[in-house]
């Protein structure tokens, strides 16, 4: 299926929207990294907040101080979560398993 042809105005609007989303995601990850936001609160609001919901769980967990690639991969495997899963796509049990593993 071919991508639709966008007018220059539509393209500019889409680019601005994408840049805004990247900025919001970057601020979210920075707030987790600095400790202003806890991962359990962020995961619990994933269904309502589009910025959180569209962020990959792997990115969110890597922003937590003390968690690197290996620990994140082990956590996801232990909880039965696909590494490409986005936060809004987590089930209730998966979310609880992650939160309990991080405590």
C-alpha positions in Angstrom: 0.0 0.0 0.0 1.5 3.3 -1.1 1.7 6.2 1.4 -0.7 9.1 0.7 0.6 12.1 -1.0 0.6 15.1 1.4 0.3 18.7 0.6 3.2 20.9 1.8 0.9 22.2 4.6 -0.1 18.7 5.7 3.5 17.6 5.7 4.6 20.6 7.8 1.8 20.0 10.2 2.8 16.3 10.5 6.4 17.2 11.1 5.5 19.7 13.8 3.3 17.2 15.5 6.0 14.5 15.4 8.6 17.0 16.8 6.2 17.9 19.7 5.7 14.2 20.5 9.5 13.5 20.5 10.0 16.5 22.8 7.3 15.3 25.2 8.7 11.8 25.3 12.2 13.2 25.9 10.9 15.2 28.8 9.1 12.2 30.2 12.2 10.0 30.1 14.3 12.8 31.6 11.9 13.2 34.5 12.1 9.4 35.2 15.9 9.5 35.0 16.1 12.4 37.4 13.7 10.8 39.9 10.9 13.3 39.6 8.5 10.6 38.3 8.4 7.0 39.5 8.0 4.2 37.0 5.0 2.8 38.7 3.1 6.1 38.4 4.1 6.4 34.8 3.0 2.9 33.9 -0.3 3.3 35.7 -1.2 6.4 33.6 -0.2 4.8 30.3 -3.8 4.2 29.2 -4.8 7.9 29.6 -1.7 9.7 28.6 -0.8 9.4 24.9 2.9 10.3 25.4 3.3 7.5 27.9 1.2 5.1 26.1 3.1 5.3 22.8 6.5 5.0 24.5 8.1 1.6 24.4 8.3 -0.1 27.8 12.0 -0.8 27.1 12.7 2.9 26.8 10.8 3.7 30.0 12.7 1.0 32.0 16.1 2.1 30.6 15.4 5.6 32.0 15.2 4.2 35.5 18.5 4.8 37.3 20.4 1.6 37.8 18.7 -0.3 35.0 20.6 -1.1 31.8 20.0 -3.1 28.8 20.7 -6.5 30.4 18.6 -5.9 33.5 15.7 -4.5 31.4 15.8 -7.5 29.1 15.7 -9.8 32.1 12.8 -8.0 33.7 10.8 -8.1 30.5 11.5 -11.8 30.0 10.5 -12.5 33.6 7.3 -10.6 33.2 6.5 -12.2 29.8 6.6 -8.9 27.9 7.7 -8.5 24.3 10.6 -6.0 24.1 8.8 -4.0 21.4 5.6 -3.6 23.5 4.4 -0.1 24.1 3.3 1.0 27.6 -0.4 1.3 26.6 -0.4 -2.3 25.4 0.6 -3.8 28.7 -2.0 -5.9 30.4 -2.9 -5.4 34.1 -0.8 -8.5 35.2 2.2 -7.4 33.1 2.1 -3.9 34.6 1.8 -5.3 38.2 4.6 -7.8 37.5 7.0 -5.0 36.4 6.1 -2.7 39.3 6.6 -5.5 41.8 9.9 -6.5 40.3 11.2 -2.9 40.5 10.3 -2.5 44.2 
